[in-house]
Amino acid sequence: MLILIAGPYRSGTNDDPQLMQQNLHNLEAVALSLFRKGYTPIIGEWVALPLIRLAGSTKPGEMMRGMKYNILLLINYWRNAMQFFALRANQKVLTKT
């Protein structure tokens, strides 16, 4: 079963890179525990952060002009896709029990 993990990444960090990295580490610790139980965890930052870096971001909260809208669309598409697959997985689990 695919599980989308959400949690604070930037919230409460005042854009401190060390605190943001600690938040990501905490999310990844949850992902690892789910993986060990046989689930497929996905953290949205795993998709968003590389795209934001490739778009030219050099600091938290910054994106290249003109790229922000496209990246936000892509992130939104990814989240919608993950929600769709999660709902489908839940339907399959619910119908089997």
C-alpha positions as CSV (number, residue, x, y, z in Angstrom):
1,M,0.0,0.0,0.0
2,L,1.3,3.4,-0.9
3,I,1.2,5.9,2.0
4,L,1.8,9.6,1.5
5,I,3.5,11.1,4.6
6,A,2.8,14.7,5.4
7,G,4.3,16.8,8.2
8,P,6.0,20.0,9.0
9,Y,9.0,20.7,6.8
10,R,9.4,24.5,6.7
11,S,6.8,25.4,9.4
12,G,8.2,26.7,12.6
13,T,11.8,26.8,11.3
14,N,12.1,30.5,10.3
15,D,13.8,29.0,7.2
16,D,16.7,27.7,9.2
17,P,18.2,25.0,6.9
18,Q,19.3,22.8,9.9
19,L,15.8,22.8,11.4
20,M,14.3,22.1,8.0
21,Q,16.7,19.2,7.5
22,Q,15.8,17.8,11.0
23,N,12.1,18.0,10.1
24,L,12.8,16.1,6.9
25,H,14.9,13.5,8.9
26,N,11.9,13.1,11.2
27,L,9.6,12.4,8.2
28,E,12.1,10.0,6.8
29,A,12.2,8.1,10.1
30,V,8.5,7.6,9.9
31,A,8.9,6.5,6.2
32,L,11.5,3.9,7.2
33,S,9.3,2.4,9.9
34,L,6.4,2.1,7.4
35,F,8.7,0.6,4.8
36,R,9.9,-2.0,7.3
37,K,6.2,-2.9,7.8
38,G,5.8,-3.6,4.1
39,Y,4.3,-0.3,3.0
40,T,5.5,2.1,0.3
41,P,6.0,5.5,1.8
42,I,6.2,8.7,-0.2
43,I,7.2,12.1,1.3
44,G,6.1,15.1,-0.8
45,E,9.5,16.8,-0.2
46,W,11.2,13.9,-2.0
47,V,9.6,15.1,-5.2
48,A,9.3,18.9,-4.5
49,L,12.9,19.7,-3.3
50,P,14.8,18.4,-6.3
51,L,12.5,20.2,-8.6
52,I,12.8,23.4,-6.7
53,R,16.6,23.2,-6.7
54,L,16.6,22.5,-10.5
55,A,14.4,25.5,-11.0
56,G,17.2,27.6,-9.5
57,S,16.2,28.1,-5.9
58,T,19.2,29.0,-3.8
59,K,17.5,29.5,-0.4
60,P,14.3,28.4,1.3
61,G,11.1,30.0,0.0
62,E,12.8,31.2,-3.2
63,M,12.1,30.0,-6.7
64,M,13.1,31.4,-10.1
65,R,10.6,33.8,-11.5
66,G,8.4,32.1,-14.2
67,M,9.2,28.7,-12.8
68,K,7.2,29.0,-9.6
69,Y,3.8,28.5,-11.2
70,N,4.9,25.5,-13.3
71,I,6.5,23.8,-10.3
72,L,3.5,24.4,-8.1
73,L,1.3,22.9,-10.9
74,L,3.6,19.8,-11.0
75,I,3.6,19.5,-7.2
76,N,-0.2,19.8,-7.2
77,Y,-0.5,17.2,-9.9
78,W,1.8,14.8,-8.0
79,R,-0.2,15.3,-4.7
80,N,-3.4,14.6,-6.6
81,A,-2.0,11.5,-8.2
82,M,-0.8,10.2,-4.8
83,Q,-4.2,10.9,-3.2
84,F,-5.9,9.1,-6.1
85,F,-3.6,6.0,-5.7
86,A,-4.0,6.1,-1.9
87,L,-7.8,6.2,-2.3
88,R,-7.7,3.3,-4.8
89,A,-5.5,1.3,-2.4
90,N,-7.8,2.0,0.5
91,Q,-10.8,0.8,-1.7
92,K,-9.1,-2.4,-2.4
93,V,-8.2,-3.0,1.2
94,L,-11.7,-2.1,2.4
95,T,-13.4,-4.4,-0.2
96,K,-11.1,-7.4,0.9
97,T,-12.1,-7.2,4.5
